[in-house]
């Protein structure tokens, strides 16, 4: 049997993938809850500490969405995008800490996140535009192109699931393997430089996932603007 990488949760409940994903995900959610409570415990007009950090994060998410769909819509979908960004970021960071594993380094976890986005933006598109007009938009600008455009659009939308899930999974899985090799070769102070790089990659993947979610939602609810 291949040697398994040590993790604290693996030592407690075994190294089954289901247990490792669930336990580390629960830890990520716990960290987010603690940070959120610390940020909202003593709200101040001039924010400091954790409140300042969270307000900066929220402002950044809104600014990112405002460029895609306007500030009003960006605020409307902030709970979903912000939650995804926090979960993905802290899940990515989990693998940098020796003895822990990134939930996002498992394809089942990233696929679940991608499916949430896929179902949600299609639901919004149908709710906003109606079932028939939403899928009629897939047929292109001219009826003669419908037999060609409709299958292409369907494949394009399904490919978003693959793109979102595999991009995140592949990047973080590679980062985890890089961390493991780095610690095996130089286990003391030298890996610190590599950890900064892994932090940047983890942040970047959370940003990419969030901005793509905004883009997909904008495309589903603003079809009339796209046509013009």
Secondary structure, DSSP 8 states (H G I E B T S, - for coil): -------HHHHHH-S-HHHHHHHHHHHHHHHHHHHHHHHHTT--SS--HHHHHHHHHHHHHHHHHHHHH-HHHHHHTHHHHHHHHHHHHHHHHHTTSTT---GGGSHHHHHHHHHHHHHHHHHHHHHHH-HHHHHHGGG-SSGGGHHHHHHHHHHHHHHHHHHHHHHHHHHHHHHHHHHHHHHHH-TTTTHHHHHHHHHHHHHHHHHHHHHHHHHHHHHHH-HHHHH-
